[in-house]
Amino acid sequence: MQPDPLSQAFEHFHFGRLDEAEEGCRALLSRIPNSAEANHLLGAIRFRQGRNEEALAFLKLAAASPGATAEMQNNLGSVLYKLGQKQKRSSGRWRSSPAMPTRSTISR
């Protein structure tokens, strides 16, 4: 049995194989459009590549999904911060600490 595309994509991301990670995310999105996890990882890939505007688009999709996690919201805040935009949390605090997807978030 082969691992699912998202697990493989995360492994590629972890080892810096960003093109392969993107392929896995796109494969998942072809089967499950609007996958929060795939969009989150694509946002992380773009962020790592320094393509912050593209990262923002993917992370907005992930953060707006019903299954959005705090990590997705935090990463969106990190990209907004990097782009010079600030977004308030519901508590009124500013988001600024960068984080990238973890295996626990991606495997959900």
Backbone as JSON Lines, residues from 0, in Angstrom:
{"i":0,"aa":"M","n":[0.83,-1.18,0.0],"ca":[0.0,0.0,0.0],"c":[0.88,1.25,0.0]}
{"i":1,"aa":"Q","n":[0.6,2.15,-0.92],"ca":[1.39,3.38,-1.01],"c":[0.84,4.44,-0.07]}
{"i":2,"aa":"P","n":[1.73,5.29,0.45],"ca":[1.23,6.39,1.28],"c":[0.39,7.36,0.44]}
{"i":3,"aa":"D","n":[-0.48,8.07,1.11],"ca":[-1.32,9.02,0.38],"c":[-0.47,10.18,-0.13]}
{"i":4,"aa":"P","n":[-0.95,10.89,-1.15],"ca":[-0.16,11.98,-1.75],"c":[0.24,13.06,-0.74]}
{"i":5,"aa":"L","n":[-0.61,13.35,0.23],"ca":[-0.28,14.4,1.19],"c":[0.87,13.97,2.1]}
{"i":6,"aa":"S","n":[0.87,12.73,2.54],"ca":[1.98,12.24,3.37],"c":[3.28,12.28,2.59]}
{"i":7,"aa":"Q","n":[3.22,11.87,1.34],"ca":[4.42,11.93,0.5],"c":[4.85,13.37,0.29]}
{"i":8,"aa":"A","n":[3.89,14.27,0.06],"ca":[4.2,15.68,-0.15],"c":[4.88,16.26,1.08]}
{"i":9,"aa":"F","n":[4.37,15.91,2.26],"ca":[4.98,16.41,3.49],"c":[6.41,15.92,3.63]}
{"i":10,"aa":"E","n":[6.62,14.66,3.31],"ca":[7.98,14.12,3.4],"c":[8.92,14.86,2.44]}
{"i":11,"aa":"H","n":[8.47,15.09,1.22],"ca":[9.28,15.84,0.26],"c":[9.57,17.25,0.8]}
{"i":12,"aa":"F","n":[8.55,17.9,1.35],"ca":[8.72,19.24,1.92],"c":[9.77,19.22,3.03]}
{"i":13,"aa":"H","n":[9.64,18.26,3.9],"ca":[10.56,18.13,5.04],"c":[12.02,18.02,4.58]}
{"i":14,"aa":"F","n":[12.24,17.33,3.47],"ca":[13.6,17.14,2.97],"c":[14.0,18.16,1.9]}
{"i":15,"aa":"G","n":[13.18,19.18,1.72],"ca":[13.53,20.27,0.81],"c":[13.26,20.0,-0.65]}
{"i":16,"aa":"R","n":[12.54,18.95,-0.96],"ca":[12.2,18.63,-2.35],"c":[10.86,19.3,-2.67]}
{"i":17,"aa":"L","n":[10.92,20.6,-2.9],"ca":[9.71,21.41,-2.99],"c":[8.89,21.12,-4.24]}
{"i":18,"aa":"D","n":[9.56,20.85,-5.36],"ca":[8.81,20.53,-6.58],"c":[8.0,19.26,-6.41]}
{"i":19,"aa":"E","n":[8.6,18.25,-5.8],"ca":[7.9,16.99,-5.57],"c":[6.77,17.18,-4.56]}
{"i":20,"aa":"A","n":[7.01,18.01,-3.54],"ca":[5.97,18.29,-2.56],"c":[4.78,18.96,-3.23]}
{"i":21,"aa":"E","n":[5.06,19.89,-4.13],"ca":[3.98,20.56,-4.84],"c":[3.19,19.58,-5.69]}
{"i":22,"aa":"E","n":[3.87,18.66,-6.36],"ca":[3.17,17.66,-7.17],"c":[2.19,16.85,-6.32]}
{"i":23,"aa":"G","n":[2.61,16.46,-5.13],"ca":[1.72,15.7,-4.24],"c":[0.51,16.51,-3.83]}
{"i":24,"aa":"C","n":[0.72,17.77,-3.53],"ca":[-0.4,18.64,-3.16],"c":[-1.38,18.8,-4.31]}
{"i":25,"aa":"R","n":[-0.84,19.0,-5.49],"ca":[-1.71,19.18,-6.66],"c":[-2.47,17.88,-6.96]}
{"i":26,"aa":"A","n":[-1.83,16.73,-6.74],"ca":[-2.52,15.45,-6.94],"c":[-3.7,15.34,-5.97]}
{"i":27,"aa":"L","n":[-3.49,15.74,-4.74],"ca":[-4.57,15.69,-3.76],"c":[-5.68,16.66,-4.13]}
{"i":28,"aa":"L","n":[-5.32,17.87,-4.54],"ca":[-6.33,18.86,-4.92],"c":[-7.13,18.42,-6.14]}
{"i":29,"aa":"S","n":[-6.54,17.6,-6.99],"ca":[-7.3,17.11,-8.14],"c":[-8.4,16.13,-7.7]}
{"i":30,"aa":"R","n":[-8.15,15.45,-6.58],"ca":[-9.14,14.51,-6.03],"c":[-10.06,15.17,-5.01]}
{"i":31,"aa":"I","n":[-9.5,16.08,-4.21],"ca":[-10.26,16.74,-3.15],"c":[-10.05,18.24,-3.29]}
{"i":32,"aa":"P","n":[-10.83,18.87,-4.16],"ca":[-10.67,20.32,-4.34],"c":[-10.86,21.05,-3.0]}
{"i":33,"aa":"N","n":[-10.12,22.09,-2.82],"ca":[-10.18,22.91,-1.6],"c":[-9.7,22.2,-0.34]}
{"i":34,"aa":"S","n":[-8.84,21.21,-0.48],"ca":[-8.27,20.55,0.7],"c":[-7.47,21.58,1.51]}
{"i":35,"aa":"A","n":[-7.88,21.77,2.75],"ca":[-7.18,22.73,3.61],"c":[-5.72,22.33,3.78]}
{"i":36,"aa":"E","n":[-5.46,21.05,3.98],"ca":[-4.1,20.59,4.21],"c":[-3.21,20.8,2.99]}
{"i":37,"aa":"A","n":[-3.73,20.5,1.81],"ca":[-2.93,20.68,0.58],"c":[-2.67,22.16,0.33]}
{"i":38,"aa":"N","n":[-3.69,23.0,0.51],"ca":[-3.48,24.43,0.33],"c":[-2.5,24.98,1.37]}
{"i":39,"aa":"H","n":[-2.58,24.48,2.58],"ca":[-1.65,24.9,3.64],"c":[-0.21,24.56,3.26]}
{"i":40,"aa":"L","n":[-0.01,23.33,2.82],"ca":[1.34,22.93,2.45],"c":[1.82,23.7,1.22]}
{"i":41,"aa":"L","n":[0.95,23.93,0.24],"ca":[1.35,24.74,-0.91],"c":[1.74,26.15,-0.47]}
{"i":42,"aa":"G","n":[1.02,26.69,0.48],"ca":[1.39,28.0,1.02],"c":[2.75,27.97,1.68]}
{"i":43,"aa":"A","n":[3.02,26.91,2.43],"ca":[4.32,26.76,3.08],"c":[5.44,26.61,2.06]}
{"i":44,"aa":"I","n":[5.16,25.89,0.98],"ca":[6.15,25.72,-0.08],"c":[6.49,27.08,-0.68]}
{"i":45,"aa":"R","n":[5.46,27.84,-1.03],"ca":[5.68,29.16,-1.63],"c":[6.39,30.09,-0.66]}
{"i":46,"aa":"F","n":[6.05,30.01,0.61],"ca":[6.72,30.83,1.62],"c":[8.2,30.49,1.68]}
{"i":47,"aa":"R","n":[8.5,29.23,1.68],"ca":[9.91,28.8,1.72],"c":[10.66,29.25,0.47]}
{"i":48,"aa":"Q","n":[9.95,29.33,-0.65],"ca":[10.57,29.78,-1.91],"c":[10.67,31.3,-1.99]}
{"i":49,"aa":"G","n":[10.13,32.0,-1.0],"ca":[10.15,33.45,-1.02],"c":[9.07,34.05,-1.92]}
{"i":50,"aa":"R","n":[8.11,33.26,-2.31],"ca":[7.02,33.7,-3.17],"c":[5.81,33.99,-2.29]}
{"i":51,"aa":"N","n":[5.94,35.06,-1.52],"ca":[4.99,35.35,-0.44],"c":[3.59,35.7,-0.91]}
{"i":52,"aa":"E","n":[3.45,36.37,-2.03],"ca":[2.11,36.68,-2.54],"c":[1.36,35.4,-2.89]}
{"i":53,"aa":"E","n":[2.05,34.46,-3.51],"ca":[1.43,33.18,-3.84],"c":[1.15,32.39,-2.56]}
{"i":54,"aa":"A","n":[2.07,32.44,-1.6],"ca":[1.85,31.77,-0.32],"c":[0.58,32.3,0.34]}
{"i":55,"aa":"L","n":[0.4,33.61,0.27],"ca":[-0.77,34.24,0.86],"c":[-2.06,33.68,0.28]}
{"i":56,"aa":"A","n":[-2.12,33.53,-1.03],"ca":[-3.33,33.02,-1.67],"c":[-3.67,31.61,-1.18]}
{"i":57,"aa":"F","n":[-2.68,30.74,-1.11],"ca":[-2.93,29.37,-0.66],"c":[-3.3,29.33,0.83]}
{"i":58,"aa":"L","n":[-2.61,30.12,1.63],"ca":[-2.88,30.11,3.07],"c":[-4.24,30.72,3.4]}
{"i":59,"aa":"K","n":[-4.68,31.69,2.6],"ca":[-6.03,32.22,2.8],"c":[-7.07,31.14,2.56]}
{"i":60,"aa":"L","n":[-6.87,30.34,1.51],"ca":[-7.8,29.25,1.23],"c":[-7.82,28.25,2.39]}
{"i":61,"aa":"A","n":[-6.63,27.89,2.88],"ca":[-6.55,26.92,3.97],"c":[-7.2,27.47,5.23]}
{"i":62,"aa":"A","n":[-6.89,28.71,5.57],"ca":[-7.39,29.3,6.82],"c":[-8.9,29.54,6.78]}
{"i":63,"aa":"A","n":[-9.46,29.69,5.59],"ca":[-10.9,29.93,5.46],"c":[-11.72,28.65,5.42]}
{"i":64,"aa":"S","n":[-11.07,27.51,5.35],"ca":[-11.79,26.25,5.23],"c":[-12.38,25.84,6.58]}
{"i":65,"aa":"P","n":[-13.45,25.04,6.55],"ca":[-14.06,24.59,7.8],"c":[-13.11,23.8,8.7]}
{"i":66,"aa":"G","n":[-12.15,23.11,8.11],"ca":[-11.2,22.32,8.89],"c":[-9.93,23.06,9.24]}
{"i":67,"aa":"A","n":[-9.93,24.37,9.16],"ca":[-8.72,25.16,9.43],"c":[-8.24,24.95,10.86]}
{"i":68,"aa":"T","n":[-6.94,24.88,11.0],"ca":[-6.33,24.72,12.32],"c":[-5.69,26.03,12.76]}
{"i":69,"aa":"A","n":[-5.33,26.09,14.02],"ca":[-4.63,27.26,14.54],"c":[-3.31,27.46,13.8]}
{"i":70,"aa":"E","n":[-2.66,26.38,13.46],"ca":[-1.39,26.48,12.74],"c":[-1.58,27.14,11.37]}
{"i":71,"aa":"M","n":[-2.68,26.8,10.7],"ca":[-2.97,27.43,9.4],"c":[-3.19,28.92,9.58]}
{"i":72,"aa":"Q","n":[-3.95,29.28,10.61],"ca":[-4.2,30.69,10.9],"c":[-2.89,31.41,11.23]}
{"i":73,"aa":"N","n":[-2.05,30.77,12.01],"ca":[-0.77,31.37,12.39],"c":[0.12,31.57,11.18]}
{"i":74,"aa":"N","n":[0.16,30.59,10.31],"ca":[1.01,30.73,9.12],"c":[0.48,31.82,8.19]}
{"i":75,"aa":"L","n":[-0.83,31.95,8.1],"ca":[-1.39,33.06,7.34],"c":[-0.94,34.38,7.95]}
{"i":76,"aa":"G","n":[-1.02,34.49,9.25],"ca":[-0.55,35.7,9.93],"c":[0.92,35.97,9.68]}
{"i":77,"aa":"S","n":[1.73,34.92,9.64],"ca":[3.16,35.09,9.39],"c":[3.43,35.66,8.0]}
{"i":78,"aa":"V","n":[2.7,35.17,7.02],"ca":[2.89,35.68,5.65],"c":[2.4,37.11,5.56]}
{"i":79,"aa":"L","n":[1.26,37.39,6.17],"ca":[0.75,38.77,6.18],"c":[1.77,39.7,6.82]}
{"i":80,"aa":"Y","n":[2.36,39.26,7.92],"ca":[3.37,40.05,8.61],"c":[4.57,40.29,7.7]}
{"i":81,"aa":"K","n":[5.0,39.23,7.04],"ca":[6.15,39.32,6.14],"c":[5.87,40.31,5.0]}
{"i":82,"aa":"L","n":[4.63,40.35,4.56],"ca":[4.24,41.26,3.48],"c":[3.93,42.67,3.99]}
{"i":83,"aa":"G","n":[4.06,42.87,5.3],"ca":[3.82,44.19,5.85],"c":[2.37,44.45,6.2]}
{"i":84,"aa":"Q","n":[1.57,43.41,6.16],"ca":[0.17,43.53,6.55],"c":[0.03,42.91,7.93]}
{"i":85,"aa":"K","n":[-0.86,43.42,8.7],"ca":[-1.07,42.84,10.02],"c":[-2.5,42.4,10.14]}
{"i":86,"aa":"Q","n":[-2.68,41.32,10.84],"ca":[-4.01,40.76,11.03],"c":[-4.19,40.51,12.52]}
{"i":87,"aa":"K","n":[-5.29,40.94,13.06],"ca":[-5.54,40.73,14.48],"c":[-6.17,39.37,14.72]}
{"i":88,"aa":"R","n":[-5.76,38.75,15.79],"ca":[-6.45,37.56,16.26],"c":[-7.71,38.02,16.98]}
{"i":89,"aa":"S","n":[-8.57,37.1,17.26],"ca":[-9.78,37.47,17.98],"c":[-9.45,38.03,19.35]}
{"i":90,"aa":"S","n":[-8.3,37.64,19.91],"ca":[-7.9,38.15,21.22],"c":[-7.3,39.55,21.11]}
{"i":91,"aa":"G","n":[-7.07,40.03,19.89],"ca":[-6.51,41.36,19.71],"c":[-5.0,41.37,19.61]}
{"i":92,"aa":"R","n":[-4.35,40.24,19.75],"ca":[-2.89,40.18,19.63],"c":[-2.5,40.08,18.18]}
{"i":93,"aa":"W","n":[-1.31,40.57,17.88],"ca":[-0.82,40.5,16.51],"c":[-0.14,39.17,16.27]}
{"i":94,"aa":"R","n":[-0.34,38.64,15.09],"ca":[0.34,37.4,14.69],"c":[1.69,37.77,14.11]}
{"i":95,"aa":"S","n":[2.71,37.06,14.52],"ca":[4.0,37.35,13.93],"c":[4.97,36.19,13.96]}
{"i":96,"aa":"S","n":[4.7,35.15,14.7],"ca":[5.67,34.07,14.8],"c":[5.54,33.1,13.64]}
{"i":97,"aa":"P","n":[6.61,32.94,12.86],"ca":[6.54,32.03,11.72],"c":[6.54,30.58,12.16]}
{"i":98,"aa":"A","n":[5.74,29.8,11.48],"ca":[5.7,28.36,11.7],"c":[5.36,27.73,10.37]}
{"i":99,"aa":"M","n":[5.77,26.53,10.18],"ca":[5.45,25.81,8.96],"c":[4.75,24.52,9.35]}
{"i":100,"aa":"P","n":[4.1,23.89,8.41],"ca":[3.3,22.71,8.73],"c":[4.08,21.63,9.46]}
{"i":101,"aa":"T","n":[3.41,20.99,10.36],"ca":[3.98,19.85,11.06],"c":[3.28,18.59,10.59]}
{"i":102,"aa":"R","n":[3.89,17.49,10.81],"ca":[3.31,16.22,10.37],"c":[1.94,16.01,11.01]}
{"i":103,"aa":"S","n":[1.76,16.41,12.26],"ca":[0.48,16.19,12.92],"c":[-0.64,16.96,12.24]}
{"i":104,"aa":"T","n":[-0.37,18.17,11.79],"ca":[-1.38,18.95,11.11],"c":[-1.66,18.39,9.73]}
{"i":105,"aa":"I","n":[-0.61,18.04,9.01],"ca":[-0.76,17.58,7.63],"c":[-1.49,16.25,7.59]}
{"i":106,"aa":"S","n":[-1.32,15.4,8.56],"ca":[-1.91,14.06,8.49],"c":[-3.38,14.05,8.89]}
{"i":107,"aa":"R","n":[-3.92,15.15,9.34],"ca":[-5.34,15.19,9.74],"c":[-6.25,15.14,8.57]}
